[in-house]
Amino acid sequence: MDKQHSNAPGPRPKVSRRQADEAREQLAEGGLSHQERRRLRSVTGAWDATARRRRGEFRHLIIIAAGTIAAMAVVAATVGLLPAIEASSGQGTAGTFVVGRQSCFMGRRGCGWSGTFQSPGGVTVQHVTYDGTLPAGAGSGTSIPAIEPPGASHIVYAPHGSHAWVDDLVLTLLIGAIVGLLLWLFPVGLGRSETNGAVV
């Protein structure tokens, strides 16, 4: 049992960059015994292993950050976060939404009202979704004020105080956090030596 423990590789000693550089200089000068060369190579090897591990950890962090940002960007674009924020601040074309029918297979919140949006200039857009809760008493055939933010694709919002962006933001942050956590748990970007704790 003691013999097995004595043969097991122990932790590498902590070596600074200065120590590694000095060891390389001594190796380059030559005239060293076999034991001394072995010791110096152990010093340089320990530093190289540390440098590889740090590079792997840095790559891993970059991948986590990039993956999280990319996931959040995709979700934000999919749910229309930017148009929702613009609508909440009153940016866009104010008009009238004529409530049509409710469909529970459309909209990311399960059910949504579709209808027609009429702008003050007389332009009518068909098959528009109203993102939010209809005012009390509103139903099919009712005309209610609405705003179409810039860049929105067939989606209109309540003209004042729309809070649709809050749900979109929470969903965006949640998906980003999940992707970041998964990338953190899996050793993406780390070399085999860093994940196994051994130098290859």
C-alpha positions in Angstrom: 0.0 0.0 0.0 2.8 2.4 0.9 4.7 1.6 -2.2 1.6 2.4 -4.4 1.2 5.7 -2.7 4.9 6.6 -3.1 4.6 5.9 -6.9 1.5 8.1 -7.3 2.3 11.4 -9.0 2.1 14.3 -6.5 1.0 17.8 -7.1 3.3 19.9 -9.2 5.2 22.6 -7.3 4.2 26.2 -7.8 6.7 27.8 -10.1 6.9 31.5 -11.0 7.8 32.7 -14.5 11.1 34.1 -13.2 12.1 30.7 -11.9 11.1 29.1 -15.2 13.2 31.6 -17.1 16.2 31.1 -14.8 15.9 27.3 -15.2 15.9 27.6 -19.0 19.0 29.8 -18.9 20.8 27.3 -16.8 19.8 24.5 -19.2 21.0 26.5 -22.1 24.4 27.1 -20.5 25.0 23.3 -20.2 27.6 21.6 -18.0 25.0 20.2 -15.6 24.6 16.9 -14.0 21.8 14.5 -15.1 20.1 15.1 -11.8 20.3 18.9 -12.0 19.0 18.9 -15.6 16.1 16.7 -14.5 15.3 19.2 -11.7 15.4 22.2 -14.0 13.3 20.5 -16.6 10.8 19.8 -13.8 10.7 23.5 -13.0 10.1 24.5 -16.7 7.6 21.7 -17.1 5.6 22.9 -14.1 5.5 26.5 -15.5 4.5 25.3 -19.0 1.7 23.2 -17.4 0.5 26.3 -15.5 0.6 28.4 -18.6 -1.4 25.9 -20.6 -4.0 25.6 -17.8 -4.4 29.4 -17.7 -4.8 29.7 -21.4 -7.4 27.0 -21.3 -9.3 28.7 -18.5 -9.2 32.0 -20.5 -10.5 30.3 -23.6 -13.3 28.7 -21.5 -14.3 32.1 -20.1 -14.4 33.7 -23.6 -16.6 30.8 -24.9 -18.9 31.2 -21.9 -19.3 35.0 -22.5 -19.7 34.7 -26.2 -22.2 31.8 -26.0 -24.2 33.7 -23.4 -24.3 36.9 -25.4 -25.2 35.0 -28.6 -28.0 33.1 -26.9 -29.4 36.3 -25.4 -29.2 38.1 -28.8 -31.1 35.3 -30.5 -33.8 35.2 -27.8 -34.2 39.0 -27.8 -34.6 39.1 -31.6 -37.0 36.2 -31.5 -39.3 37.6 -28.9 -39.0 41.2 -30.1 -37.4 42.7 -27.0 -36.2 45.9 -28.7 -39.6 46.8 -30.3 -41.3 46.1 -26.9 -38.9 48.5 -25.2 -39.5 51.2 -27.9 -43.3 50.8 -27.5 -43.1 51.2 -23.7 -41.4 54.6 -24.3 -44.0 55.7 -26.9 -41.8 55.3 -29.9 -43.5 54.2 -33.1 -46.7 54.8 -35.2 -49.8 55.4 -33.1 -53.0 54.1 -34.6 -56.0 51.8 -33.9 -56.1 48.1 -33.5 -59.3 46.4 -34.5 -59.6 43.2 -32.4 -60.2 40.1 -34.5 -59.9 36.7 -33.0 -58.0 35.0 -30.3 -55.7 32.1 -31.2 -54.0 30.0 -28.5 -51.4 28.5 -30.9 -49.9 31.9 -31.7 -47.8 34.1 -29.5 -45.1 33.1 -27.1 -47.4 33.5 -24.1 -49.8 30.8 -25.2 -52.7 32.9 -26.5 -52.8 36.2 -28.4 -55.3 38.4 -30.2 -54.9 39.1 -33.9 -56.6 41.7 -35.9 -56.0 44.8 -38.1 -53.9 47.8 -37.4 -54.9 51.1 -38.9 -52.5 54.0 -38.9 -53.6 57.7 -39.1 -52.5 57.9 -42.7 -55.1 55.4 -43.7 -52.6 52.5 -44.1 -54.2 49.2 -43.0 -52.1 46.2 -42.0 -53.8 42.8 -41.7 -52.9 39.8 -39.5 -51.4 41.9 -36.7 -50.9 40.5 -33.2 -51.6 42.6 -30.1 -48.9 41.9 -27.6 -50.4 42.4 -24.2 -53.8 42.3 -22.4 -56.8 43.9 -24.0 -58.5 46.7 -22.0 -61.5 45.7 -19.9 -64.6 45.1 -22.0 -62.7 44.8 -25.3 -63.3 41.9 -27.6 -63.8 40.9 -31.2 -64.7 43.9 -33.3 -63.5 46.4 -30.7 -61.2 49.3 -31.8 -58.5 50.2 -29.2 -55.5 52.5 -29.4 -52.2 50.8 -30.2 -48.7 51.7 -31.3 -46.5 50.0 -33.8 -42.8 50.4 -32.9 -40.1 50.8 -35.5 -38.9 47.5 -36.9 -41.8 45.5 -35.5 -43.2 42.8 -37.7 -47.0 42.7 -37.5 -46.9 43.3 -33.7 -48.5 46.2 -31.9 -48.6 47.2 -28.3 -50.6 49.3 -25.9 -49.7 53.0 -26.5 -48.9 53.9 -22.9 -47.3 51.9 -20.1 -46.7 48.7 -22.0 -44.9 46.2 -19.8 -44.5 43.5 -22.5 -40.8 44.1 -22.5 -40.5 43.0 -18.9 -41.5 39.4 -19.7 -39.2 39.5 -22.8 -36.3 40.7 -20.8 -36.8 38.1 -18.1 -36.9 35.3 -20.7 -33.8 36.7 -22.4 -31.8 36.8 -19.2 -33.1 33.3 -18.1 -32.1 31.7 -21.4 -28.7 33.5 -21.3 -28.1 32.3 -17.8 -29.0 28.7 -18.7 -26.6 28.7 -21.7 -23.8 30.3 -19.6 -24.3 27.7 -16.9 -24.2 24.8 -19.3 -21.0 26.2 -20.9 -19.5 26.6 -17.5 -20.3 23.0 -16.4 -18.9 21.5 -19.6 -15.1 21.9 -20.3 -15.5 23.6 -23.7 -12.3 25.2 -24.6 -10.2 23.5 -22.0 -7.6 21.1 -23.2 -7.5 17.5 -22.1 -4.6 18.2 -19.7 -6.6 20.9 -17.9 -9.8 18.7 -17.5 -7.9 15.6 -16.4 -5.5 17.4 -14.2 -2.5 15.9 -16.0 -0.1 17.3 -18.6 -0.3 15.7 -22.0 
